[in-house]
Amino acid sequence: MHPRDRNLANTNTLLAFPSAFPRTPLARAALMLCLTAGTLALPAAARAQAAAQGDALLRHQIPAGTLDQALNRFAATAGITLSIDGALTAGKTSGGLSGSFGVRDGLAHLLAGSGLEAVATAGGGYVLRAAPVQPSISDTVLQTVTVTALSESQAGLPPPYAGGQVARGGRLGLLGNQDVMDAPFNVANYTSELMQNQQSATLADVLDNDPAVRMSSRGRNTSVGGGDNFFLRGFGLGNRDISLNGLYGVLPYGTLSLETIERVEVLKGPSALLTGMAPSGGVGGAINVVPKRATDAPITRLTASYASDSLWGTHVDLGRRFGQQNQFGVRANGVYRSGDTATSGQSVTLGAASVGLDYRGERLRASLDLGYQSDDARAASVGYRLAPTLTAVPTAPRTGARFSQDWERRKYVDDYQAAQLEFDVSPTLMVYGAVGARDHRHSNYRTESRILNPAGDLSTSPVNYPETSKSKSFLAGARLKFEALNALHEINVAASSLDTTAGYGFAQWAATASNLYDPATIPDPLQAGTPFAGFLDTRKASETQLSSVGISDSISWNDDAVRLILGVRRQKIGVDNYAATAPVNPRTSSYERTVNSPAVGLVVKPWGNVSLYANYIQGLSPGATAPADAENSGEIFPPVKTRQKEVGAKVDFGRVIGTVSLFELKQPNAITVPGSTPLAYRYAMDGEQRNRGVEFSAFGELARGVRLLGGLTYLQAKQLRTQGGANDGKDAIVAPRWIANVGLEWDTPFLPGLTLTTRVLATGKQYVNAANTLRLPGWTRWDAGARYRTRAFGYPVTLRANVLNLANSSYWEGSAGSGGIVLSAPRTVYLSATIDF
């Protein structure tokens, strides 16, 4: 309980719980879910009696996905035995099922167009077999319409792969949607089914599944690092670098509530050709999210949730399509959570809402997304900076303990909009455009601590660091297909721009002595009227303009057995900096440079289920300006190019896809070199960081009802050509040698509808200074969970339970750069009940 709430709890109130009601939050949550499930199940006996009298109508809400997964859900809901030969359903998908159906009609709808049928057995069950071939004109026409409806659309989502956790493909910026076997890159595309089943609250939560990604900071409930930030292949990627359907600068800053999201698409490695330069210059990879859209099946879904210590919430998800051909769609999501977290003294409140409108015509497709998010944390978790004289990193304190002051508060508020349009000019030419905007406000009144010695002594200062930003984003492009020189060509042209105006305030109070294991209590300096340095109001700090034009040609031969991608992007970067510390706010410096960034990709398919690929691609970051005391003072350097070379192989085993990739990334960095006199120096981009590694990953269904998601990354990140050679050959910072993830799900045979899950994350040691004298030990985290699908009131109900950090392990998870090193989150229990009406 938050300290400010304790006085309320001790007063007499008509809202007090009866004495017999469980007093612990976990017990109350368990009782709530049990009562909910029991109440909803009251009519079950009547339903069972009706079913016994014949093929009773039951309501089903089964999303699109793999055919065997849809059939398994139908069988569990209908209470029937269905025998399925995996060879018959391999590679087949289902459009889902929504409405009231009897057993025979429901199976017929799910199997429509699959070439299969379900036949009743003498024992009362059903068995799947190949259906007799009986083509009809109506069937042929229907299948043609279905196949072509979204075939050329960037908005059409690739179907989920076996197991439903990962999709078969995703958006690759300039290239549009690409199947994973056709892409000359290492990609992963996580589905909303995975996010919902794992009760993922943020991007950091869902990317815990990726063996190539580690968090430098987690934005939810923390005040460090500026939100969810990531490391991919040893290089950083900030939350400002996340795109919405290819548009940068639109999504909420800090954290993003995944209840509004359908897919999270991850490209590992630089992406300058595909997406242009990321807003903050991240080069480790690219992350794109796809908003939810109304499906052909109506959606009315209500979820009640609990997280320890006493964080209660609800989520409403509504979707409908209208028109004679379901052209018009509306998808609305609303989320509210409030209460105490598993960290002592911390309380949070989250409110988020989104509306997605879309139109799917024969040639025209359009969408509009409107969103709002408010994320408020009191006594938010903190990071710890390291003093220059520190000789060793102290042992991590007990996770979940109280470290923040009760007056500390961090709040993000975002309004965002995005509109997109596609038009098929002809069967071979499509044009598209998009526009988006975001208005961000950020209050951050907290403490900032610096670790002074291995004993954990701290220097802790109160700070106030509010931020604001407004951004506008534009995208336009065209895609043309034609045949020439015995090859199929796909020309892609796209132009994009992003304008961002940002401001901040900064005030700092005098430091107080404290300790990592026994934090001192610090009075609220604003209430006490304590003098400070800096300013409390928010002032303009920068204006950034990013614009680019990219063009590529995807050339394929021999029915796509060989595909070559050639492309180049011309990127312009403009930055004006202002003296935010001065009341008159003058412009202090400007930066403007233009650079070309080429890329090549190759895919060769020696067999139908094997793809061999290679790529050369670059990532772009803003260039530096030589400091005032250098001989080359004021020299503006070109944008920094991070160059990647990668080769790999992908194998589709039918129910499991495995990928192995070998990569090398080189990034120049600034050092000083001797000048024309002994006391002079020049500022030069002559340093280099080189990251070499190998990645293994696999996802899919190992056996019927057993799903796998995981992999391994081995990374050698080295510093080369360092200042005076002092750190040549030493490890780069925050680049662990080993990263491994493995997640398993098992649909139990002894209780239909019950699924047990487990996941393990392991990370090797990592250094947090260039001299490699400060090291964070390796760590392992174990998660576990279960879910149960049943019916109540005739509606599908899913009960979920997940426990993160089951062992409640305390460890330094990573480094948030200027935000310091961050502590692991404590053991957290998540419970939820979802009903589909």
Buried (B, 14 or more C-beta within 10 A) or exposed (E): BBBEEEEEEEEEEEEEEEEEEEEEBBEBBBEBBEEBBEEBBEEBEEBEEBBEEEEBBBBBBBBBBBBBBBBBBBBBBBBBEBEBBBEBBBEBBBBBBBBEBBBEBBBEBBBBBBEBBBEEEEEEBBBBEEEEEEEEEEEEEEEEEEEEBBEBBBBBBBBBBBBBBBBBBBBBBBBBBBBBBBBBBBBBBBBBBBBBBBBBBBBBBBBBBBBBBBBBBBBBBBBBBBBBBBBBBBBBBBBBBBBBBBBBBBBBBBBBBBBBBBBBBBBBBBBBBBBBBBBBBBBBBBBBBBBBBBBEBBBBBBBBBBBBBBBBBEBBBBBBBEEEEBBBBBBBBBBBBBBBBBBBBBBBBBBBBBBBBBBBBEEEBBBBBBBBBBBBBBBBBBBBBBEEEBEEBBEBBEBBBEBBBBBBBBBBBBBBBBBBBBBBEEEEBBBBBBBBBBEBBBBBBBBBBBBBEEEBBBBBBBBBBBBBBBBBBBBBBBBBBEEEEEBBBBBBBBBBBBBBBBBBBBBBBEBBEBBBBEBEEBEBBBEEEEEBEBBEEBBBBBBBBBBBBBBBBBBBEEEBBBBBBBBBBBBBBBBBBBBBEEEEBEEBEEBEBEBEBEBBBBBBBEEEEEBBBBBBBBBBBBBBBBBEEBBBEEBEBBBBBBBBBBBBBBBBEEBBBBBBBBBBBBBBBBBBEEBEEEEEBBBBBBBBBBBBBBBBBBBBBBEBBBBBBBBBBBBBBBBBBBBEEEBBEBBBBBBBBBBBBBBBBBBEEEEBBBBBBBBBBBBBEBBBBBEBEBBBEBBEBBBBBBBBBBBBBBBBBBBBBBBBBBEBBBBBBBBBBEBBBBBBBBBBBBBBBBBBB
